[in-house]
Amino acid sequence: MAAEEKKCCGTEKKCCDSKKTLGMLFKVVLGLVFLVLGVWAILKFWGSLLMIIQGGIGLFLILAGVITLAIAKE
């Protein structure tokens, strides 16, 4: 059973290495595409992003206060 798991496509390691390399390359390219799209979205929607952050400050402070009170209670 262990010998079967080491083999890929019924051949030696060359088949596995090319599939792993292709998979890794695909993941790297996809990651770079997501990074570029993320930077583009931040630049395009900068005003909206700042508005969301400003709106969330109050909620964050309330949550921090509740957690602090819960810790102090113990």
Secondary structure, DSSP 8 states (H G I E B T S, - for coil): -HHHHH-BTTB-HHHHHHHHHHHHHHHHHHHHHHHHHHHHHHHHTHHHHHHHHHHHHHHHHHHHHHHHHHHHH-
